[in-house]
Amino acid sequence: MRPWVAIFSPILLLTDAVISHVQVNGVVNQSATLSCTYSTASGVTTMCWGRGVCPMSQCSDVIIRTNGFLVTFRKHPRYKLNGNLLNGNVSLTIENVALTDSGLYCCRVEHRGWFNDMKHTLSLEIKPEQTADTPPTAPQETRTTQPTNSTWYSCPTDGNGTVTLSSDGHWQSNQTHVFLAQNPWMTTSKGLYIGICVTAVVLLTVLLVLITKSKSFQDCA
């Protein structure tokens, strides 16, 4: 290895390490495109796409390669170069992406001479597929204890109505107020009982009066 190569190689590696990568987002089961173009003023040339940061030469974990005119290697049919290669458009399209496709990708356009290659590293982030389902509503608060200072809790109900909690935290009544309006049958029965008792008392009083007068008449005779 030439001395100047050994000297400048760590510097080049350090330079690549501090360069920020372009972020590309994709969704599972859809296509994602990583853009990469170069000038063809001096003619078309070979290039490759690989996984990971661009190395000193070539591409690591090559997924697709072209000689400038057509694709010469393809790791999987999902990897495609749909751009016009003769115009320098070597953008990579990955079809039916998965979460495992997330990571760094290197676009390397090979030019003649030492350290003349164009290196372009992109970061691909694949997100889960979104659904059209309505987002779940927040669970409603269930209160197991009831305050003792409210009149609603001291009055029984017969199951014909409900007491609900409004959004402002106050209890609302939409039930039949059975504890305020008494059952007509119960009212009638109570009135009947009262009437019978009153009648019995009156009859007993009259009977006592008659017995008293009868004894008085006997004593006088």
N, CA, C and O of each residue as an XYZ file, in Angstrom:
884
protein
N       0.850     -1.190      0.000
C       0.000      0.000      0.000
C       0.888      1.242      0.000
O       1.875      1.317      0.731
N       0.522      2.204     -0.825
C       1.297      3.442     -0.882
C       1.115      4.240      0.405
O       0.037      4.227      0.998
N       2.183      4.943      0.843
C       2.113      5.677      2.125
C       1.006      6.715      2.146
O       0.324      6.873      3.159
N       0.816      7.437      1.019
C      -0.200      8.490      1.037
C      -1.613      7.916      1.118
O      -2.533      8.571      1.608
N      -1.774      6.679      0.629
C      -3.072      6.042      0.749
C      -3.359      5.721      2.206
O      -4.474      5.924      2.687
N      -2.327      5.207      2.920
C      -2.506      4.877      4.335
C      -2.762      6.117      5.169
O      -3.443      6.048      6.192
N      -2.222      7.258      4.741
C      -2.408      8.494      5.497
C      -3.802      9.065      5.294
O      -4.456      9.481      6.250
N      -4.253      9.084      4.042
C      -5.520      9.747      3.737
C      -6.739      8.846      3.945
O      -7.858      9.349      4.043
N      -6.551      7.561      4.014
C      -7.694      6.662      4.184
C      -8.449      6.924      5.480
O      -9.674      7.039      5.439
N      -7.765      7.029      6.662
C      -8.516      7.339      7.897
C      -9.237      8.671      7.830
O     -10.318      8.831      8.397
N      -8.628      9.640      7.124
C      -9.273     10.956      7.011
C     -10.557     10.841      6.209
O     -11.575     11.437      6.561
N     -10.505     10.063      5.119
C     -11.693      9.879      4.299
C     -12.783      9.139      5.062
O     -13.964      9.471      4.952
N     -12.385      8.142      5.831
C     -13.353      7.394      6.630
C     -14.013      8.292      7.667
O     -15.222      8.211      7.887
N     -13.213      9.155      8.307
C     -13.750     10.078      9.296
C     -14.699     11.063      8.648
O     -15.715     11.427      9.239
N     -14.376     11.504      7.423
C     -15.248     12.433      6.714
C     -16.585     11.793      6.421
O     -17.626     12.432      6.572
N     -16.573     10.523      5.998
C     -17.822      9.827      5.720
C     -18.652      9.627      6.978
O     -19.881      9.602      6.915
N     -17.992      9.484      8.114
C     -18.700      9.203      9.357
C     -19.487     10.397      9.851
O     -20.530     10.232     10.484
N     -18.988     11.636      9.563
C     -19.643     12.825     10.092
C     -20.678     13.384      9.125
O     -21.405     14.309      9.488
N     -20.768     12.857      7.910
C     -21.739     13.349      6.950
C     -23.120     12.813      7.323
O     -23.285     11.616      7.558
N     -24.097     13.694      7.375
C     -25.456     13.261      7.679
C     -26.068     12.583      6.458
O     -25.714     12.886      5.319
N     -26.988     11.667      6.716
C     -27.602     10.897      5.646
C     -29.016     11.397      5.379
O     -29.731     11.806      6.293
N     -29.398     11.355      4.122
C     -30.743     11.756      3.740
C     -31.732     10.714      4.246
O     -31.529      9.512      4.074
N     -32.796     11.189      4.869
C     -33.804     10.294      5.443
C     -34.921     10.062      4.436
O     -35.474     11.013      3.884
N     -35.253      8.792      4.197
C     -36.354      8.408      3.311
C     -37.307      7.520      4.110
O     -36.886      6.573      4.773
N     -38.589      7.842      4.034
C     -39.600      7.081      4.764
C     -40.399      6.197      3.806
O     -40.637      6.563      2.655
N     -40.802      5.047      4.297
C     -41.608      4.128      3.519
C     -42.618      3.438      4.407
O     -42.515      3.482      5.633
N     -43.608      2.791      3.777
C     -44.670      2.089      4.497
C     -44.665      0.636      4.060
O     -44.476      0.331      2.883
N     -44.872     -0.252      5.013
C     -44.869     -1.689      4.751
C     -45.832     -2.031      3.622
O     -46.945     -1.509      3.552
N     -45.375     -2.932      2.730
C     -46.155     -3.451      1.589
C     -46.317     -2.440      0.465
O     -47.047     -2.702     -0.491
N     -45.653     -1.291      0.555
C     -45.670     -0.317     -0.526
C     -44.264     -0.193     -1.118
O     -43.338     -0.871     -0.673
N     -44.108      0.675     -2.125
C     -42.813      0.881     -2.764
C     -42.116      2.090     -2.156
O     -42.759      3.071     -1.784
N     -40.809      2.007     -2.061
C     -39.991      3.120     -1.553
C     -38.891      3.389     -2.565
O     -38.279      2.458     -3.089
N     -38.638      4.672     -2.841
C     -37.634      5.060     -3.835
C     -36.533      5.873     -3.179
O     -36.798      6.856     -2.486
N     -35.290      5.450     -3.404
C     -34.116      6.164     -2.922
C     -33.490      6.881     -4.110
O     -33.003      6.242     -5.043
N     -33.504      8.210     -4.074
C     -33.057      9.000     -5.224
C     -31.534      9.043     -5.324
O     -30.836      9.175     -4.319
N     -31.033      8.929     -6.554
C     -29.598      9.043     -6.812
C     -29.405      9.319     -8.301
O     -29.845      8.538     -9.145
N     -28.749     10.426     -8.618
C     -28.480     10.793    -10.010
C     -27.048     11.309    -10.132
O     -26.434     11.716     -9.146
N     -26.530     11.285    -11.351
C     -25.187     11.835    -11.602
C     -25.151     12.441    -13.006
O     -25.996     12.141    -13.850
N     -24.182     13.274    -13.230
C     -24.049     13.945    -14.528
C     -23.403     13.009    -15.540
O     -22.396     12.361    -15.253
N     -23.993     12.950    -16.716
C     -23.463     12.092    -17.786
C     -22.696     12.915    -18.821
O     -22.533     12.484    -19.963
N     -22.223     14.108    -18.420
C     -21.490     14.956    -19.364
C     -20.247     14.250    -19.894
O     -19.878     14.410    -21.058
N     -19.609     13.469    -19.032
C     -18.410     12.738    -19.458
C     -18.735     11.297    -19.827
O     -17.836     10.472    -19.992
N     -20.037     10.996    -19.957
C     -20.452      9.660    -20.353
C     -21.053      8.883    -19.189
O     -20.868      9.228    -18.021
N     -21.773      7.831    -19.541
C     -22.358      6.974    -18.512
C     -21.279      6.072    -17.937
O     -20.249      5.836    -18.568
N     -21.525      5.569    -16.728
C     -20.517      4.746    -16.070
C     -21.199      3.685    -15.200
O     -22.419      3.681    -15.033
N     -20.402      2.818    -14.672
C     -20.923      1.765    -13.814
C     -21.292      2.329    -12.442
O     -20.771      3.358    -12.012
N     -22.183      1.643    -11.786
C     -22.572      2.044    -10.433
C     -23.179      0.838     -9.730
O     -23.500     -0.173    -10.354
N     -23.328      0.970     -8.409
C     -23.909     -0.109     -7.624
C     -24.662      0.466     -6.442
O     -24.393      1.576     -5.983
N     -25.614     -0.320     -5.963
C     -26.325     -0.034     -4.726
C     -25.981     -1.138     -3.736
O     -25.965     -2.317     -4.089
N     -25.704     -0.745     -2.484
C     -25.388     -1.723     -1.453
C     -25.999     -1.329     -0.123
O     -26.385     -0.177      0.080
N     -26.084     -2.290      0.779
C     -26.583     -2.031      2.128
C     -25.442     -1.536      2.999
O     -24.322     -2.040      2.918
N     -25.736     -0.537      3.840
C     -24.730      0.009      4.737
C     -24.061      1.241      4.170
O     -24.374      1.692      3.069
N     -23.125      1.782      4.953
C     -22.376      2.972      4.540
C     -21.449      2.608      3.387
O     -20.927      1.496      3.316
N     -21.257      3.564      2.488
C     -20.371      3.324      1.343
C     -18.948      3.037      1.829
O     -18.395      3.830      2.591
N     -18.346      1.928      1.409
C     -16.968      1.603      1.814
C     -15.951      2.371      0.976
O     -16.319      3.243      0.189
N     -14.674      2.045      1.147
C     -13.618      2.721      0.387
C     -13.748      2.451     -1.102
O     -13.435      3.319     -1.917
N     -14.200      1.269     -1.466
C     -14.366      0.920     -2.870
C     -15.521     -0.065     -3.016
O     -15.876     -0.777     -2.078
N     -16.097     -0.087     -4.213
C     -17.203     -0.980     -4.510
C     -18.384     -0.705     -3.569
O     -18.502      0.380     -2.999
N     -19.245     -1.705     -3.423
C     -20.402     -1.620     -2.521
C     -20.409     -2.853     -1.624
O     -20.136     -3.964     -2.078
N     -20.717     -2.650     -0.372
C     -20.851     -3.786      0.535
C     -22.279     -4.309      0.460
O     -23.235     -3.535      0.411
N     -22.413     -5.638      0.450
C     -23.723     -6.288      0.350
C     -24.488     -5.733     -0.851
O     -25.553     -5.134     -0.700
N     -23.933     -5.940     -2.038
C     -24.505     -5.401     -3.275
C     -25.909     -5.969     -3.486
O     -26.130     -7.173     -3.364
N     -26.859     -5.072     -3.808
C     -28.218     -5.516     -4.100
C     -28.577     -5.311     -5.571
O     -29.471     -5.982     -6.088
N     -27.887     -4.389     -6.251
C     -28.116     -4.191     -7.679
C     -26.906     -3.468     -8.276
O     -26.260     -2.659     -7.609
N     -26.616     -3.771     -9.529
C     -25.461     -3.176    -10.212
C     -25.816     -2.948    -11.678
O     -26.573     -3.715    -12.274
N     -25.252     -1.870    -12.255
C     -25.461     -1.568    -13.664
C     -24.145     -1.149    -14.301
O     -23.283     -0.575    -13.636
N     -23.987     -1.439    -15.603
C     -22.805     -1.013    -16.340
C     -23.004      0.345    -16.998
O     -22.189      0.771    -17.816
N     -24.087      1.021    -16.640
C     -24.394      2.324    -17.214
C     -25.485      2.263    -18.262
O     -26.116      3.275    -18.563
N     -25.713      1.077    -18.823
C     -26.706      0.920    -19.874
C     -27.834     -0.026    -19.462
O     -28.989      0.170    -19.839
N     -27.492     -1.037    -18.697
C     -28.496     -1.988    -18.244
C     -28.039     -2.634    -16.947
O     -26.864     -2.579    -16.582
N     -29.004     -3.252    -16.253
C     -28.706     -3.893    -14.981
C     -27.987     -5.206    -15.235
O     -28.446     -6.039    -16.016
N     -26.850     -5.382    -14.563
C     -26.057     -6.601    -14.729
C     -26.175     -7.551    -13.543
O     -25.821     -8.725    -13.647
N     -26.664     -7.052    -12.430
C     -26.849     -7.892    -11.256
C     -28.019     -7.366    -10.443
O     -28.180     -6.158    -10.266
N     -28.836     -8.294     -9.951
C     -29.975     -7.928     -9.111
C     -30.125     -9.017     -8.056
O     -30.315    -10.188     -8.385
N     -30.039     -8.627     -6.782
C     -30.118     -9.605     -5.697
C     -31.510    -10.163     -5.541
O     -31.680    -11.327     -5.176
N     -32.528     -9.331     -5.817
C     -33.915     -9.765     -5.677
C     -34.760     -8.971     -6.661
O     -34.455     -7.808     -6.929
N     -35.829     -9.575     -7.214
C     -36.664     -8.845     -8.172
C     -37.314     -7.584     -7.591
O     -37.781     -6.731     -8.346
N     -37.349     -7.457     -6.273
C     -37.945     -6.256     -5.678
C     -37.105     -5.015     -5.926
O     -37.618     -3.897     -5.870
N     -35.804     -5.201     -6.203
C     -34.902     -4.070     -6.435
C     -34.917     -3.704     -7.913
O     -34.622     -4.534     -8.773
N     -35.266     -2.445     -8.198
C     -35.365     -2.014     -9.600
C     -34.794     -0.610     -9.783
O     -34.839      0.222     -8.876
N     -34.252     -0.367    -10.991
C     -33.801      0.960    -11.400
C     -34.763      1.421    -12.487
O     -34.574      1.117    -13.665
N     -35.789      2.153    -12.085
C     -36.842      2.559    -13.018
C     -36.520      3.845    -13.754
O     -37.243      4.217    -14.678
N     -35.452      4.536    -13.367
C     -35.092      5.776    -14.031
C     -34.386      5.541    -15.363
O     -34.086      4.406    -15.735
N     -34.128      6.640    -16.073
C     -33.411      6.585    -17.353
C     -31.916      6.492    -17.077
O     -31.282      7.486    -16.722
N     -31.355      5.297    -17.240
C     -29.935      5.099    -16.933
C     -29.048      5.970    -17.806
O     -28.018      6.452    -17.334
N     -29.418      6.189    -19.078
C     -28.589      6.976    -19.995
C     -28.532      8.439    -19.593
O     -27.616      9.156    -19.996
N     -29.489      8.886    -18.812
C     -29.491     10.268    -18.315
C     -28.914     10.376    -16.910
O     -28.946     11.446    -16.302
N     -28.384      9.261    -16.390
C     -27.755      9.293    -15.080
C     -28.705      9.128    -13.917
O     -28.325      9.378    -12.773
N     -29.952      8.706    -14.186
C     -30.914      8.484    -13.099
C     -30.812      7.030    -12.658
O     -31.312      6.128    -13.330
N     -30.160      6.815    -11.527
C     -29.960      5.460    -11.009
C     -30.687      5.293     -9.667
O     -30.232      4.561     -8.789
N     -31.807      5.975     -9.530
C     -32.587      5.885     -8.293
C     -33.070      4.448     -8.092
O     -33.476      3.772     -9.037
N     -33.013      4.005     -6.837
C     -33.386      2.637     -6.494
C     -34.821      2.601     -5.981
O     -35.194      3.360     -5.087
N     -35.615      1.712     -6.558
C     -36.984      1.485     -6.096
C     -37.071      0.084     -5.502
O     -36.712     -0.905     -6.141
N     -37.559      0.024     -4.257
C     -37.749     -1.261     -3.576
C     -39.246     -1.497     -3.477
O     -39.965     -0.718     -2.851
N     -39.710     -2.568     -4.094
C     -41.133     -2.879     -4.083
C     -41.490     -3.752     -2.886
O     -40.681     -4.541     -2.398
N     -42.732     -3.583     -2.428
C     -43.265     -4.412     -1.335
C     -42.290     -4.434     -0.149
O     -41.839     -5.495      0.284
N     -41.983     -3.257      0.354
C     -40.983     -3.144      1.422
C     -41.488     -3.770      2.709
O     -42.694     -3.872      2.935
N     -40.556     -4.185      3.544
C     -40.839     -4.757      4.856
C     -40.042     -3.988      5.905
O     -39.172     -3.183      5.572
N     -40.345     -4.240      7.158
C     -39.627     -3.554      8.237
C     -38.136     -3.862      8.205
O     -37.319     -3.038      8.616
N     -37.777     -5.058      7.712
C     -36.369     -5.441      7.653
C     -35.596     -4.661      6.589
O     -34.366     -4.723      6.561
N     -36.291     -3.929      5.715
C     -35.609     -3.122      4.702
C     -35.086     -1.809      5.275
O     -34.363     -1.083      4.593
N     -35.439     -1.499      6.506
C     -34.948     -0.266      7.124
C     -33.433     -0.331      7.298
O     -32.873     -1.389      7.583
N     -32.784      0.811      7.123
C     -31.334      0.871      7.295
C     -30.684      1.800      6.294
O     -31.367      2.553      5.601
N     -29.358      1.748      6.217
C     -28.582      2.605      5.332
C     -28.368      1.926      3.980
O     -28.191      0.711      3.890
N     -28.392      2.757      2.926
C     -28.166      2.279      1.559
C     -27.131      3.180      0.890
O     -27.149      4.399      1.060
N     -26.247      2.573      0.144
C     -25.171      3.315     -0.516
C     -25.370      3.299     -2.028
O     -25.474      2.239     -2.646
N     -25.421      4.493     -2.609
C     -25.409      4.645     -4.063
C     -23.998      5.067     -4.462
O     -23.549      6.153     -4.095
N     -23.302      4.222     -5.205
C     -21.914      4.506     -5.571
C     -21.781      4.538     -7.086
O     -21.966      3.524     -7.759
N     -21.461      5.698     -7.606
C     -21.218      5.877     -9.043
C     -19.714      5.883     -9.256
O     -19.002      6.720     -8.701
N     -19.240      4.953    -10.056
C     -17.799      4.734    -10.201
C     -17.241      5.579    -11.351
O     -17.642      5.439    -12.507
N     -16.306      6.456    -10.992
C     -15.619      7.293    -11.973
C     -14.137      6.894    -12.018
O     -13.610      6.294    -11.082
N     -13.501      7.234    -13.100
C     -12.087      6.896    -13.246
C     -11.235      7.728    -12.291
O     -11.570      8.859    -11.941
N     -10.124      7.124    -11.887
C      -9.194      7.819    -11.003
C      -9.398      7.435     -9.554
O     -10.378      6.791     -9.180
N      -8.432      7.858     -8.753
C      -8.470      7.543     -7.333
C      -9.449      8.468     -6.614
O      -9.450      9.679     -6.832
N     -10.268      7.891     -5.768
C     -11.186      8.635     -4.905
C     -12.076      9.601     -5.690
O     -12.424     10.674     -5.198
N     -12.437      9.214     -6.902
C     -13.321     10.049     -7.721
C     -14.777      9.550     -7.708
O     -15.659     10.190     -8.281
N     -15.018      8.426     -7.064
C     -16.368      7.876     -7.061
C     -17.331      8.800     -6.322
O     -16.981      9.424     -5.319
N     -18.542      8.869     -6.840
C     -19.597      9.622     -6.155
C     -20.283      8.671     -5.187
O     -20.800      7.628     -5.589
N     -20.286      9.034     -3.917
C     -20.882      8.196     -2.884
C     -22.040      8.948     -2.233
O     -21.898     10.086     -1.786
N     -23.166      8.288     -2.196
C     -24.374      8.914     -1.662
C     -25.060      7.898     -0.748
O     -25.561      6.874     -1.214
N     -25.079      8.188      0.559
C     -25.677      7.273      1.538
C     -27.022      7.806      2.000
O     -27.143      8.970      2.384
N     -28.022      6.953      1.961
C     -29.367      7.328      2.378
C     -29.837      6.389      3.483
O     -29.435      5.227      3.553
N     -30.694      6.920      4.337
C     -31.263      6.139      5.436
C     -32.733      5.890      5.154
O     -33.510      6.832      5.000
N     -33.114      4.622      5.087
C     -34.500      4.244      4.814
C     -35.160      3.769      6.109
O     -34.634      2.899      6.803
N     -36.299      4.342      6.417
C     -37.062      3.951      7.605
C     -38.445      3.477      7.168
O     -39.219      4.244      6.594
N     -38.748      2.222      7.440
C     -40.033      1.640      7.069
C     -40.943      1.641      8.288
O     -40.559      1.187      9.365
N     -42.146      2.155      8.105
C     -43.126      2.224      9.181
C     -44.234      1.198      8.938
O     -44.492      0.826      7.793
N     -44.888      0.742     10.006
C     -45.976     -0.236      9.843
C     -47.092      0.309      8.976
O     -47.293      1.520      8.882
N     -47.808     -0.599      8.349
C     -48.917     -0.220      7.483
C     -50.041      0.362      8.308
O     -50.412     -0.201      9.338
N     -50.591      1.486      7.866
C     -51.669      2.149      8.573
C     -52.996      1.566      8.137
O     -53.183      1.200      6.977
N     -53.913      1.485      9.084
C     -55.248      0.965      8.800
C     -56.254      2.092      8.848
O     -56.009      3.150      9.428
N     -57.402      1.839      8.219
C     -58.461      2.847      8.159
C     -59.453      2.709      9.294
O     -60.499      3.358      9.292
N     -59.135      1.873     10.259
C     -60.060      1.685     11.378
C     -60.164      2.950     12.209
O     -59.201      3.707     12.338
N     -61.311      3.164     12.754
C     -61.510      4.326     13.616
C     -60.723      4.140     14.907
O     -60.803      3.083     15.534
N     -59.969      5.147     15.305
C     -59.184      4.989     16.531
C     -60.077      4.731     17.720
O     -61.164      5.298     17.824
N     -59.622      3.876     18.618
C     -60.463      3.547     19.779
C     -60.706      4.753     20.657
O     -59.817      5.579     20.861
N     -61.914      4.848     21.172
C     -62.253      5.961     22.059
C     -61.685      5.717     23.441
O     -61.429      4.585     23.852
N     -61.500      6.812     24.133
C     -60.935      6.698     25.480
C     -61.914      5.997     26.385
O     -63.110      6.287     26.348
N     -61.428      5.078     27.199
C     -62.338      4.351     28.093
C     -63.023      5.295     29.065
O     -62.404      6.217     29.597
N     -64.317      5.055     29.292
C     -65.073      5.895     30.208
C     -64.745      5.543     31.646
O     -64.482      4.392     31.993
N     -64.771      6.567     32.454
C     -64.447      6.379     33.866
C     -65.593      5.691     34.585
O     -66.752      6.081     34.440
N     -65.273      4.688     35.343
C     -66.272      3.964     36.129
C     -66.037      4.244     37.597
O     -64.947      4.003     38.116
N     -67.033      4.742     38.252
C     -66.908      5.086     39.662
C     -67.614      4.022     40.495
O     -68.791      3.721     40.293
N     -66.877      3.476     41.416
C     -67.429      2.428     42.272
C     -67.926      2.970     43.598
O     -68.645      2.280     44.322
N     -67.549      4.203     43.925
C     -68.001      4.826     45.171
C     -68.900      5.992     44.827
O     -68.753      6.604     43.769
N     -69.824      6.302     45.706
C     -70.756      7.387     45.494
C     -70.702      8.338     46.675
O     -70.662      7.891     47.821
N     -70.701      9.628     46.426
C     -70.694     10.594     47.525
C     -71.983     10.508     48.323
O     -73.051     10.223     47.782
N     -71.861     10.761     49.620
C     -73.000     10.630     50.519
C     -73.768     11.925     50.678
O     -74.797     11.942     51.353
N     -73.291     13.036     50.064
C     -73.959     14.309     50.235
C     -74.914     14.616     49.099
O     -75.391     15.745     48.984
N     -75.201     13.643     48.262
C     -76.119     13.867     47.162
C     -77.421     13.144     47.440
O     -77.419     12.005     47.906
N     -78.550     13.814     47.150
C     -79.851     13.213     47.429
C     -80.144     12.039     46.523
O     -81.018     11.226     46.825
N     -79.422     11.934     45.406
C     -79.709     10.842     44.470
C     -79.306      9.489     45.046
O     -79.844      8.462     44.632
N     -78.378      9.469     45.985
C     -77.861      8.207     46.475
C     -78.668      7.684     47.658
O     -78.562      6.505     47.998
N     -79.484      8.548     48.301
C     -80.241      8.110     49.455
C     -81.639      7.641     49.081
O     -82.388      7.161     49.932
N     -81.996      7.783     47.775
C     -83.331      7.406     47.352
C     -83.250      6.122     46.559
O     -82.466      6.051     45.613
N     -84.014      5.115     46.894
C     -83.968      3.855     46.153
C     -84.705      3.979     44.835
O     -85.546      4.861     44.655
N     -84.382      3.093     43.925
C     -85.076      3.012     42.652
C     -85.573      1.599     42.477
O     -85.078      0.672     43.119
N     -86.572      1.429     41.590
C     -87.134      0.105     41.360
C     -86.659     -0.511     40.067
O     -87.251     -1.485     39.602
N     -85.587      0.034     39.456
C     -85.037     -0.533     38.236
C     -85.650      0.032     36.973
O     -85.294     -0.399     35.876
N     -86.585      1.009     37.097
C     -87.223      1.566     35.910
C     -86.459      2.733     35.327
O     -86.823      3.228     34.260
N     -85.414      3.187     35.990
C     -84.670      4.324     35.495
C     -83.202      4.176     35.760
O     -82.773      3.220     36.407
N     -82.424      5.114     35.268
C     -80.975      5.088     35.443
C     -80.499      6.438     35.891
O     -81.169      7.449     35.680
N     -79.344      6.457     36.510
C     -78.668      7.695     36.890
C     -77.333      7.688     36.186
O     -76.529      6.785     36.419
N     -77.065      8.660     35.331
C     -75.857      8.676     34.514
C     -74.954      9.811     34.940
O     -75.383     10.795     35.543
N     -73.665      9.637     34.599
C     -72.643     10.643     34.915
C     -72.339     11.427     33.665
O     -71.916     10.845     32.665
N     -72.546     12.759     33.687
C     -72.276     13.598     32.537
C     -70.794     13.865     32.423
O     -70.020     13.536     33.322
N     -70.390     14.483     31.277
C     -68.975     14.750     31.037
C     -68.386     15.748     32.003
O     -67.171     15.764     32.195
N     -69.223     16.605     32.633
C     -68.701     17.584     33.588
C     -68.625     17.043     34.996
O     -68.332     17.795     35.926
N     -68.883     15.744     35.182
C     -68.716     15.135     36.490
C     -69.936     15.202     37.379
O     -69.858     14.790     38.537
N     -71.106     15.720     36.875
C     -72.302     15.819     37.687
C     -73.269     14.712     37.309
O     -73.393     14.349     36.140
N     -73.934     14.196     38.287
C     -74.900     13.118     38.023
C     -76.180     13.736     37.492
O     -76.664     14.743     38.009
N     -76.722     13.114     36.446
C     -77.968     13.565     35.863
C     -79.023     12.476     36.035
O     -78.722     11.286     35.948
N     -80.243     12.893     36.278
C     -81.321     11.932     36.496
C     -82.231     11.919     35.277
O     -82.781     12.953     34.896
N     -82.389     10.748     34.663
C     -83.331     10.594     33.563
C     -84.287      9.442     33.835
O     -84.803      8.808     32.914
N     -84.512      9.183     35.134
C     -85.355      8.065     35.506
C     -86.687      8.556     36.044
O     -86.852      9.730     36.378
N     -87.607      7.653     36.116
C     -88.892      7.951     36.752
C     -88.678      8.092     38.251
O     -88.152      7.186     38.897
N     -89.075      9.195     38.785
C     -88.794      9.471     40.189
C     -89.774      8.672     41.060
O     -90.720      9.221     41.624
N     -89.523      7.380     41.150
C     -90.408      6.529     41.928
C     -90.303      6.824     43.409
O     -91.187      6.465     44.187
N     -89.201      7.490     43.805
C     -89.059      7.785     45.209
C     -89.790      9.074     45.581
O     -89.934      9.372     46.767
N     -90.258      9.852     44.586
C     -91.010     11.069     44.842
C     -92.510     10.853     44.605
O     -93.346     11.314     45.382
N     -92.831     10.148     43.524
C     -94.232      9.855     43.229
C     -94.496      8.422     43.629
O     -93.926      7.499     43.048
N     -95.354      8.224     44.616
C     -95.598      6.897     45.116
C     -96.451      6.107     44.140
O     -97.190      6.669     43.331
N     -96.331      4.797     44.235
C     -97.095      3.897     43.400
C     -98.588      4.059     43.719
O     -98.954      4.043     44.894
N     -99.475      4.217     42.696
C    -100.910      4.411     42.970
C    -101.493      3.250     43.763
O    -102.329      3.478     44.637
N    -101.088      2.027     43.495
C    -101.623      0.874     44.217
C    -101.278      0.953     45.690
O    -102.097      0.663     46.562
N     -99.988      1.374     45.951
C     -99.589      1.512     47.339
C    -100.413      2.597     48.017
O    -100.805      2.435     49.173
N    -100.690      3.717     47.314
C    -101.487      4.810     47.888
C    -102.908      4.338     48.181
O    -103.454      4.626     49.247
N    -103.504      3.617     47.241
C    -104.877      3.119     47.432
C    -104.963      2.151     48.603
O    -105.878      2.225     49.424
N    -103.987      1.237     48.667
C    -103.993      0.268     49.763
C    -103.853      0.955     51.113
O    -104.533      0.609     52.078
N    -102.959      1.933     51.160
C    -102.765      2.640     52.426
C    -104.042      3.389     52.814
O    -104.430      3.398     53.983
N    -104.693      4.015     51.829
C    -105.943      4.713     52.135
C    -107.029      3.770     52.612
O    -107.815      4.096     53.502
N    -107.056      2.571     51.990
C    -108.054      1.582     52.397
C    -107.829      1.140     53.840
O    -108.768      1.029     54.629
N    -106.528      0.887     54.172
C    -106.200      0.492     55.541
C    -106.603      1.584     56.529
O    -107.173      1.297     57.582
N    -106.309      2.819     56.189
C    -106.657      3.927     57.082
C    -108.175      4.029     57.255
O    -108.683      4.260     58.353
N    -108.884      3.847     56.125
C    -110.359      3.921     56.208
C    -110.943      2.833     57.091
O    -111.841      3.088     57.893
N    -110.427      1.612     56.940
C    -110.915      0.510     57.765
C    -110.652      0.779     59.243
O    -111.513      0.549     60.093
N    -109.435      1.274     59.537
C    -109.094      1.566     60.944
C    -110.002      2.642     61.535
O    -110.470      2.526     62.668
N    -110.240      3.680     60.756
C    -111.102      4.760     61.255
C    -112.517      4.245     61.501
O    -113.138      4.551     62.519
N    -113.010      3.460     60.549
C    -114.374      2.902     60.703
C    -114.462      2.004     61.935
O    -115.432      2.053     62.691
N    -113.409      1.170     62.122
C    -113.427      0.283     63.300
C    -113.427      1.079     64.594
O    -114.123      0.722     65.544
N    -112.652      2.155     64.637
C    -112.600      3.000     65.841
C    -113.952      3.642     66.107
O    -114.409      3.707     67.248
N    -114.602      4.125     65.014
C    -115.913      4.770     65.177
C    -116.948      3.773     65.675
O    -117.728      4.067     66.581
N    -116.943      2.583     65.066
C    -117.904      1.559     65.494
C    -117.676      1.147     66.944
O    -118.619      0.960     67.714
N    -116.372      1.010     67.302
C    -116.063      0.637     68.674
C    -116.512      1.720     69.645
O    -116.999      1.415     70.734
N    -116.356      2.955     69.268
C    -116.765      4.084     70.122
C    -118.293      4.091     70.310
O    -118.815      4.265     71.411
N    -118.976      3.892     69.170
C    -120.451      3.864     69.244
C    -120.925      2.715     70.120
O    -121.862      2.856     70.905
N    -120.253      1.560     69.968
C    -120.637      0.398     70.766
C    -120.422      0.663     72.242
O    -121.273      0.310     73.058
N    -119.314      1.271     72.602
C    -119.044      1.605     73.990
C    -120.076      2.578     74.537
O    -120.502      2.455     75.685
N    -120.476      3.532     73.731
C    -121.467      4.513     74.166
C    -122.797      3.824     74.429
O    -123.469      4.095     75.424
N    -123.166      2.924     73.514
C    -124.443      2.215     73.692
C    -124.417      1.344     74.938
O    -125.395      1.297     75.685
N    -123.304      0.652     75.168
C    -123.211     -0.190     76.375
C    -123.289      0.666     77.627
O    -123.941      0.290     78.600
N    -122.630      1.811     77.607
C    -122.654      2.708     78.783
C    -124.060      3.206     79.067
O    -124.492      3.219     80.220
N    -124.779      3.616     78.030
C    -126.151      4.107     78.218
C    -127.066      2.991     78.698
O    -127.957      3.213     79.518
N    -126.836      1.782     78.175
C    -127.681      0.660     78.574
C    -127.516      0.353     80.068
O    -128.496      0.075     80.759
N    -126.288      0.405     80.554
C    -126.034      0.174     81.988
C    -126.653      1.282     82.804
O    -127.180      1.038     83.889
N    -126.596      2.516     82.287
C    -127.166      3.653     83.026
C    -128.672      3.477     83.191
O    -129.214      3.737     84.265
N    -129.350      3.035     82.131
C    -130.781      2.832     82.193
C    -131.146      1.700     83.210
O    -132.133      1.786     83.941
N    -130.323      0.674     83.211
C    -130.568     -0.436     84.149
C    -130.424      0.023     85.596
O    -131.206     -0.377     86.458
N    -129.410      0.876     85.865
C    -129.187      1.364     87.212
C    -130.349      2.238     87.666
O    -130.748      2.178     88.829
N    -130.886      3.036     86.780
C    -131.989      3.904     87.141
C    -133.253      3.101     87.406
O    -134.057      3.489     88.253
N    -133.442      2.026     86.722
C    -134.628      1.197     86.905
C    -134.518      0.462     88.217
O    -135.416     -0.300     88.575
